[in-house]
């Protein structure tokens, strides 16, 4: 006897469960989970006041005969071939009757070979009244049931026997005590009759509160049956199951009977909360025949009394059972959802880790590129300086010396004899004057020869400078391409990549330009500009620097270039700065001339760095300033990408949001599951 307080407690628990299911429904809905319909069905089941007892079993196990035995009369058709085409719901009713419910018949065929052609005349007339709209239920007599629920051709599969059937289910109303208080016994198609009929049964499991699973003692606990029990019943939380091993009367030998009983209980006891007491050995045929014939002995031998006692006890625990299965099923759905969410959480964490790894890798890569670019530019400058030094030391000065030597040699003998005579006659003053005049003449000659030689050397230097410029430009543009590639990869990882239209390979464009020696680089400039803009850089001076001559070359006709040596003002300055020791009386005129031009050349050599410094000064600074500017621009863009990474609407923010939402969902599911465990003690912990 259930007390008022117990009823109040059960009502409170059911309300609590409905509240948890409501939370679950909202959660599954927000996540667009494909399992939402299962939660909705569980909510409907808990809300329903009916107690649905579904009778399951494979073909030829005697489901319909078993139900008829419970009812005490042959109401449901029972054949040795697969026969149940639709679900039969047996309910309480003061007046015995049967009601056929129709499904939407818009898609039914009207071919003579299918669907409508095999319907009873009464059903055809009824359907015709409603046209293409919804068809109202049709009340029929019990003796008409066979025309509606029995498969006309057991060999037909889903399309012909199920899809062409207009019936959804049949309600059978009987005034049986067992059916009071909303108990509904459901007869279902066999699990292995055909795929479509099995699907109908499996779908109907969503409404079941308790299960009566019919087996046969002649082929007890087959692999198909055990697989269904494990995969469909246990997995969906059905533990309040009664296993009814039918056809026990067909086992004649007592020893064999004991073996069957022992085997069946051992095999099935772990599949039900009732343990060994949930496994019954029964003869539906004896029970039905006994009640039809009023044969008490046959009824007793059938084992139906023990079964009905257990069934009555099952029904008496309906509130607990009605909550237990939905709780277990709901917990399984939460566990399934948690696994999916944890997978998303793991994927999001990997996505964030991949981004951090890529970010650090690409930033290090860009810094190495800039460091290498600085190193290469300075190396090219050093090489250029060495080339200029070589040209000055080993090309210009030797030729200048040789020309002066050849020019003066013709006059040395005559001037020497004249100088000796005059020196003896006039003394030191004349010698000093003569030395000054010779020094001036030699200085002018050296300047003239120097400028002539410089023009010849500059021709080589212009060519050398152009090659050096190509080398600088190629290295700069290669570095730009590598940097752009690194930033493109970062942008792509965030999903914010904006590729430049029409831009392919910067390096490829530039190399093609080098090969053709094209004087114009407008297309290449455009490619570089587009590529830089594609990474968020719009600095014109970077493009201009990349395409201008680092070692400036001027071929307008004045034979000067950024690599030129000493112009006339510098030569005059040099001559003024040089002071030859005119008081050296030990040398004759020829020796003086030689000494003077050798002195001039030596002074040129020692002043080389001073003379060239104004023209080469700033090269290192220019290279360093460009790399620093490039670093500033690229570093600025990298910081912008970091800022974008922390903002919305990118892949990384999606990962972070997914991770945050996933953790929230996991926390919420754990909370719901903990509340479910408070409602049912045998619910396992979260896996």
Secondary structure as GFF3:
##gff-version 3
##sequence-region A 1 687
A	DSSP	alpha_helix	4	30	.	.	.	ID=ss1
A	DSSP	alpha_helix	36	47	.	.	.	ID=ss2
A	DSSP	beta_strand	51	56	.	.	.	ID=ss3
A	DSSP	alpha_helix	63	71	.	.	.	ID=ss4
A	DSSP	beta_strand	87	92	.	.	.	ID=ss5
A	DSSP	beta_strand	97	102	.	.	.	ID=ss6
A	DSSP	three_ten_helix	115	118	.	.	.	ID=ss7
A	DSSP	alpha_helix	121	129	.	.	.	ID=ss8
A	DSSP	beta_strand	138	140	.	.	.	ID=ss9
A	DSSP	three_ten_helix	142	144	.	.	.	ID=ss10
A	DSSP	alpha_helix	145	149	.	.	.	ID=ss11
A	DSSP	alpha_helix	158	158	.	.	.	ID=ss12
A	DSSP	pi_helix	159	163	.	.	.	ID=ss13
A	DSSP	beta_strand	167	174	.	.	.	ID=ss14
A	DSSP	three_ten_helix	177	179	.	.	.	ID=ss15
A	DSSP	beta_strand	183	187	.	.	.	ID=ss16
A	DSSP	alpha_helix	195	204	.	.	.	ID=ss17
A	DSSP	three_ten_helix	205	207	.	.	.	ID=ss18
A	DSSP	beta_strand	210	216	.	.	.	ID=ss19
A	DSSP	three_ten_helix	217	219	.	.	.	ID=ss20
A	DSSP	alpha_helix	223	228	.	.	.	ID=ss21
A	DSSP	pi_helix	229	234	.	.	.	ID=ss22
A	DSSP	beta_strand	241	246	.	.	.	ID=ss23
A	DSSP	three_ten_helix	248	250	.	.	.	ID=ss24
A	DSSP	alpha_helix	254	268	.	.	.	ID=ss25
A	DSSP	three_ten_helix	269	271	.	.	.	ID=ss26
A	DSSP	three_ten_helix	275	278	.	.	.	ID=ss27
A	DSSP	beta_strand	279	281	.	.	.	ID=ss28
A	DSSP	alpha_helix	284	293	.	.	.	ID=ss29
A	DSSP	alpha_helix	296	302	.	.	.	ID=ss30
A	DSSP	alpha_helix	304	316	.	.	.	ID=ss31
A	DSSP	alpha_helix	318	390	.	.	.	ID=ss32
A	DSSP	pi_helix	391	396	.	.	.	ID=ss33
A	DSSP	alpha_helix	397	426	.	.	.	ID=ss34
A	DSSP	alpha_helix	428	494	.	.	.	ID=ss35
A	DSSP	alpha_helix	506	516	.	.	.	ID=ss36
A	DSSP	alpha_helix	522	534	.	.	.	ID=ss37
A	DSSP	alpha_helix	540	547	.	.	.	ID=ss38
A	DSSP	alpha_helix	568	577	.	.	.	ID=ss39
A	DSSP	alpha_helix	589	606	.	.	.	ID=ss40
A	DSSP	alpha_helix	608	616	.	.	.	ID=ss41
A	DSSP	alpha_helix	619	646	.	.	.	ID=ss42
A	DSSP	alpha_helix	651	679	.	.	.	ID=ss43
###
